[in-house]
Amino acid sequence: MSFFFAALKRDLLLVFRHRNDIINPLAFFLMVAVLFPLGVSPDPAFLSEVASGVIWVAALLACLLSVDGIFRSDYEDGSLEQMLVSPEPLLVIVMAKVLSHWLVSGFCLAIISPLVAMMFFLPEQGYPALILSLLLGTPTLSLMGAIGAGLTVALRRGGVLISLLVLPLYIPVLIFGAGTVQAGSMGLPIQGYLALLGAILVFSLMLAPFAIAAALKISVRS
């Protein structure tokens, strides 16, 4: 655990030295929220109806925007190769990096999501469902995105390829996340949706770290 927290601290320090890694996903999230009503319709009733889907799509794309950088800087400066040959478990390093990515992307998106919900006239009773769904769903997005980032880390322009690889994996999270917000805004029970998001997260935590470690070994050593 001490090595895990040391790796997490290192990654967070690197992120805060390059604040664009924090600002870019949040700025993209807010830009989508601002531009959508301008391009479609500013009608409050319409925006309230589509709020759950638009907010979740914006959050998904914002997370996808930042996953390419999870291992990119470590690969470019050679430290990723040292991690692969290190006696420390690679799974611990992988989980520290995924947690770091989630803290500066998914967690921050969940914190500012009520602001975006206000812009879309989402009923106040839907706010808890929105925050809970993002807190449960975005870690899965980080885990699945890290698989694609590991497979494309050795490619110079792997961003588009990552999208093709991980977007199909994101669809269940998007469906249940948006469904949670929709049900919460209508005053319906959300426990079933949250249980499904939690089950997907647990399943991802069980398998994704091994897939990420294998992807890194294939990409770096090939």
C-alpha positions in Angstrom: 0.0 0.0 0.0 2.9 2.4 0.7 4.1 1.8 -2.9 0.6 2.4 -4.2 0.3 5.7 -2.4 3.8 6.8 -3.5 2.9 6.1 -7.1 -0.4 7.9 -6.8 1.3 10.9 -5.2 3.8 11.0 -8.0 1.2 10.9 -10.7 -0.9 13.6 -9.0 2.2 15.9 -8.7 2.9 15.4 -12.4 -0.7 16.3 -13.3 -0.7 19.4 -11.2 2.5 20.5 -12.8 0.7 20.3 -16.1 -2.7 21.8 -15.2 -4.0 21.5 -18.7 -4.6 17.9 -18.0 -7.2 19.0 -15.4 -8.6 22.0 -17.2 -9.1 20.4 -20.7 -11.7 17.7 -19.8 -13.6 20.1 -17.5 -13.6 22.9 -20.2 -14.8 20.4 -22.8 -17.6 19.2 -20.5 -18.7 22.8 -20.0 -18.4 23.8 -23.6 -20.7 20.9 -24.7 -23.2 22.0 -22.1 -23.1 25.6 -23.3 -23.1 25.0 -27.0 -25.9 22.3 -27.1 -28.8 24.6 -26.3 -27.5 27.2 -28.8 -27.3 24.6 -31.6 -30.6 22.8 -30.8 -33.2 24.7 -28.7 -33.1 26.8 -25.6 -36.5 25.7 -24.6 -36.4 24.7 -20.9 -38.9 21.8 -21.3 -36.8 20.3 -24.1 -33.5 20.8 -22.3 -34.9 19.2 -19.2 -36.1 16.2 -21.2 -32.7 15.5 -22.9 -30.5 16.6 -19.9 -29.6 13.2 -18.7 -28.4 11.9 -22.0 -26.5 15.1 -23.0 -24.7 15.4 -19.7 -23.7 11.8 -19.7 -22.5 11.9 -23.3 -20.5 15.1 -22.5 -18.9 13.4 -19.5 -18.1 10.3 -21.5 -16.4 12.3 -24.2 -14.5 14.4 -21.7 -13.1 11.3 -20.0 -12.2 9.9 -23.4 -10.4 13.1 -24.3 -7.9 12.6 -21.4 -7.3 8.8 -21.4 -4.6 9.1 -24.1 -2.3 10.8 -21.5 -2.5 8.2 -18.8 0.7 6.5 -19.9 1.9 8.8 -22.7 4.3 11.0 -20.6 5.8 7.9 -18.9 6.4 6.3 -22.2 8.0 9.3 -23.8 10.5 9.9 -20.9 11.3 6.1 -20.6 10.0 5.7 -17.1 7.3 3.3 -18.4 9.9 0.8 -19.5 11.5 1.0 -16.0 8.1 0.3 -14.4 7.8 -2.8 -16.5 11.1 -4.2 -15.4 10.7 -3.0 -11.8 10.3 -5.7 -9.1 7.2 -3.9 -7.9 3.9 -5.3 -9.1 2.8 -3.7 -12.3 -0.8 -4.0 -11.3 -0.2 -1.6 -8.4 1.3 1.0 -10.7 -1.6 0.5 -13.2 -4.2 1.0 -10.5 -2.4 4.1 -9.1 -2.4 5.7 -12.6 -6.0 4.9 -13.2 -7.1 6.3 -9.9 -5.0 9.4 -10.6 -6.8 9.8 -13.9 -10.2 9.4 -12.3 -9.5 11.9 -9.6 -8.6 14.6 -12.0 -11.3 13.8 -14.6 -14.3 11.7 -13.5 -14.4 12.9 -9.9 -14.1 16.6 -10.9 -16.8 16.1 -13.5 -19.1 14.7 -10.8 -18.4 17.7 -8.6 -19.3 20.3 -11.3 -22.1 18.3 -12.8 -24.9 20.1 -10.7 -23.8 23.3 -12.4 -24.3 21.8 -15.8 -27.6 20.3 -14.6 -28.8 23.8 -13.7 -28.1 25.0 -17.2 -30.2 22.1 -18.6 -33.1 22.8 -16.1 -32.8 19.3 -14.7 -35.2 18.9 -11.8 -33.5 19.2 -8.4 -34.6 15.7 -7.4 -32.4 14.4 -10.2 -29.2 15.9 -8.8 -28.3 13.1 -6.4 -28.9 10.5 -9.1 -26.6 12.5 -11.5 -23.8 12.7 -9.0 -24.1 9.1 -7.8 -24.2 7.8 -11.4 -21.1 9.8 -12.3 -19.2 8.6 -9.2 -20.0 5.0 -10.0 -19.7 5.2 -13.8 -16.7 7.3 -14.5 -14.2 4.9 -12.7 -15.3 2.3 -15.2 -14.7 4.8 -18.0 -11.1 5.3 -16.7 -10.4 1.6 -16.4 -11.7 0.8 -19.9 -10.0 3.8 -21.4 -6.7 2.8 -19.8 -6.9 -0.5 -21.8 -7.0 1.4 -25.0 -4.3 3.8 -23.8 -2.1 0.9 -23.0 -2.6 -0.7 -26.4 -1.8 2.6 -28.3 0.8 4.1 -26.0 3.6 3.4 -28.6 1.7 5.0 -31.4 2.2 8.7 -32.1 -1.4 9.4 -32.9 -3.4 6.9 -30.9 -6.2 9.1 -29.9 -8.6 8.2 -32.7 -7.7 4.5 -32.3 -8.5 4.6 -28.6 -11.9 5.9 -29.4 -12.6 3.0 -31.8 -11.4 0.5 -29.2 -13.2 1.7 -26.1 -16.4 3.4 -27.3 -18.2 0.0 -27.6 -17.2 -0.8 -24.0 -18.5 2.6 -22.9 -22.1 2.0 -24.2 -23.5 0.0 -21.2 -22.2 2.6 -18.8 -23.7 5.4 -20.8 -27.1 3.6 -21.0 -27.3 2.9 -17.3 -25.8 6.2 -16.3 -28.3 8.2 -18.3 -31.1 5.9 -17.2 -30.2 6.6 -13.5 -30.5 10.4 -14.0 -33.7 10.1 -16.0 -35.3 7.9 -13.3 -34.1 10.2 -10.5 -35.4 13.3 -12.2 -38.8 11.7 -12.6 -38.9 10.6 -8.9 -38.6 6.9 -9.8 -36.4 4.4 -7.9 -32.7 4.4 -9.0 -31.4 1.6 -6.9 -31.5 -0.9 -9.8 -29.6 1.4 -12.1 -27.0 2.1 -9.4 -26.7 -1.6 -8.7 -25.9 -2.3 -12.4 -23.3 0.5 -12.5 -21.8 -0.9 -9.4 -21.7 -4.4 -10.9 -20.0 -3.1 -14.0 -17.5 -1.3 -11.9 -16.7 -4.4 -9.8 -16.3 -6.5 -13.0 -14.0 -3.9 -14.5 -11.9 -3.7 -11.3 -11.5 -7.5 -11.4 -10.4 -7.8 -15.1 -9.3 -4.4 -16.4 -6.0 -4.1 -14.4 -4.7 -7.4 -15.9 -5.8 -6.3 -19.4 -4.0 -2.9 -19.0 -0.8 -4.6 -17.8 -0.9 -7.0 -20.7 -1.5 -4.2 -23.1 1.4 -2.2 -21.8 3.7 -5.2 -22.1 2.6 -5.8 -25.7 2.9 -2.2 -26.8 6.3 -1.4 -25.1 8.1 -4.7 -25.9 6.8 -5.1 -29.5 
